[in-house]
Amino acid sequence: LLSSITNVINQSKLKLVFGSNSSFYYQMIGKLNNAHLKVIDLVHAYNPPFEVSNVHFKDVFHKINIRIFVNEPSLEKMQSFYQSNLPAIDSSQFKLIYNSAFNENTEPIKSSDKLLNSVFKIVFVARNSPEKRPRIAFEVAKRLTDKYSGMYQFYMIGDFDSYKTNYNSKNITIISNLRDADEIIELYQAAHCL
């Protein structure tokens, strides 16, 4: 698979590859030989000593053009790691792009008066993957709405169609493919808890 993918990329006119810190991605980068190809790496969290323990990374760090970080602590820790362990690499390749559905032109979400004696609204936003633990969120929602009927309303935002059979109810609303910023803001403003 690795050889097939790298062969296709090397023979194509692609200008960019984008991936996230994984051994497969770093192995692939090591086999790329297109000098005009821009390589971008997304770092969700600083997990030391990933760069040291990952045998494939040490051979490819010089091929990464941009490393995107989604929060300042990870960026700062990685800069410190580079200064101590990879001083030849210029950390100006590091870019901070906050992990957010909004951008700098989006108006801040204003808080609204929420009565705690009304239905308590909880919004859960994630992708459907094991590390986000959606099953736990859905099970908490189910138990609370079963035990305290009418007191809680859950809005589960993400690719959760597979949960609709067991969890969709009048108190648990599954919202897939939500991309409208106004709808997202409205749900966030109505929520007591995110």
N, C-alpha and C positions, 0 to 999 in steps of 0.2 A: 504494500500500500504506500509506504513512504517513498519508494523508488518511483512508483507510478505517478504520484502527485508531484514530486519534484521534477520529473521528466517533463510533465505537462507544463508546469510553470516555467521551466527553463526554456522550453520551445515556444512559449506563447509571447504575446506582446503585453503581458500584464505589467503594470507600472507600480503595483502596491500589493503587499501581503500584510494581513492584520491577524494577530492571534493573541493568545493569553498564556501566561507562564505555565507551560507544560513541556514535558520531555519530548513529546512528539513534535511540537512546534519548533523547539530548539534543534532537534535532529534535522527537521526539514530545512530550517534556515542554514544549517551547516552545509547542506548539499546544493543550495541555490548558487548559481554562477552568473546570473544576469546582473551586470554592474549598474544598470539603470533602474533596478528594482528597489523601491523604498520598502523598508521593513519596519513595521510598527508593532510594539508589544504593549499589551494592556496589563497593568498591575492592579489587581483589586485590593490586595493587602500585602503588607510586608511580612513574609514568613521566613525568618532567618533559620538556617543559613542556606536558603534555596540555591543561590547562585554558586555557593561553594560546593554543596553536596550534589548538585545536578551536573553529572559528568559532561553533558552535552553543552551546557551553557558556556563554560570557559572557552570553548572553541568558536563561539558565535557572537559573543557580546559586542565585538567590534563591527559586526554586520547589522546591528540594530540601529536604525536611524532615529527613531523616536520611542521613548517609553512614556506611556500615559499613566498617570496616577489619578485615583478618584478621591483621594483625601490627602490633606497636608501631612498628617503624621507618617503615613507610608512613604510619601515623597521625601520627607526630612530624614527618616531612618535609612532609606536607600541611598540618599546623598552621602550620609555619614559612612555607610557601608562601602560605597565606591571610593571615598577618600581614603579609607583605611586599607582596602583590599584591591582596588582596581584604579590606582591613581592615574594611569595613562588614559583613562576614559573621561571625556569631557561630559560632565553632568548637565550641560546646557541642552542635551538631547531630552531631558526630562520635562514633561509638560503636565500641568495640573488641570484636569477637566473634572469638575465635580460630578459625582454620580447622582444625576437629578433629571427629572422630566422637564425641567424649566431651564431657561437661560438668563443671562444678565438683563435682558429686556423685559422679562416677565415681572409683573407687579407682585410684590410680596403677598402671601396669603394673609388676609386680615382675620384676626380671631373674631368670633361671634359669640354673643351671649348664649350659652348653652345651659339649660336647666338640668341639674343632676337628678331632678325628680321625674324627668321624662324618660323615654326609652334611651338606654345607653348605647350609642353608636360606635362601633369598632370597625376600622378599615385595616385590612391586611393586604399589602402589595408585595408581590414577589413573582419570580418565575417558578415554574413547576420543576424544581430540581431538588435532589436529596439534601444538599447543603442549606437550602432555605427552609427545610422542614415544614412544608405545607401540610402534611398529614397531621402533625401536632396541632397546628393552627385550626384545621378543620375539626379535629376531635374536641378541642377546647370549645369551639363555637357550638358544636352539636351538644355537648354535655351541658353548657350553660343555658342554651335555648330550650333544651328538654327539661331541665330542672326548674328554670325560672322563665316560663313561657311569657312572652310579651315584654320582658324587661330589657332584653338585649337585641340589637340588630347588627348583624355582621355583613360587611361588604368585602368580598374576597376578589381582589383585582389581580388578574394574571391569566396564564394559559391553563386554566383549571377545568376544562370541559370534562376531563376524566373523573372529576369529583361530583359532577352533577347528579348522577344516579343515587349516590349515597348521602349527599349533604345538601342539595338545593332544597330550600324550604322557604316559608314566608318570612323566617327570621335569619336566613342565611342566603344572601344574594351573591351569585357568582357572576362576575363581569369580565368577559374575555375581550381581548383586542381593544382596550380603551386607549385611544390616542388623542382624543380631543382635550386640549389643555383646560378649557372652560369646565368640562364635565369633571375632570380630575380635581380642579380647584374647588368646585362645588361639593364634591364628596369629602375632600379634606376639611373644608370649612364646617361641614355639618358634623364631622366626627368628634367624639369626645376623646378618642384614643386612636393612634395610628401605630 
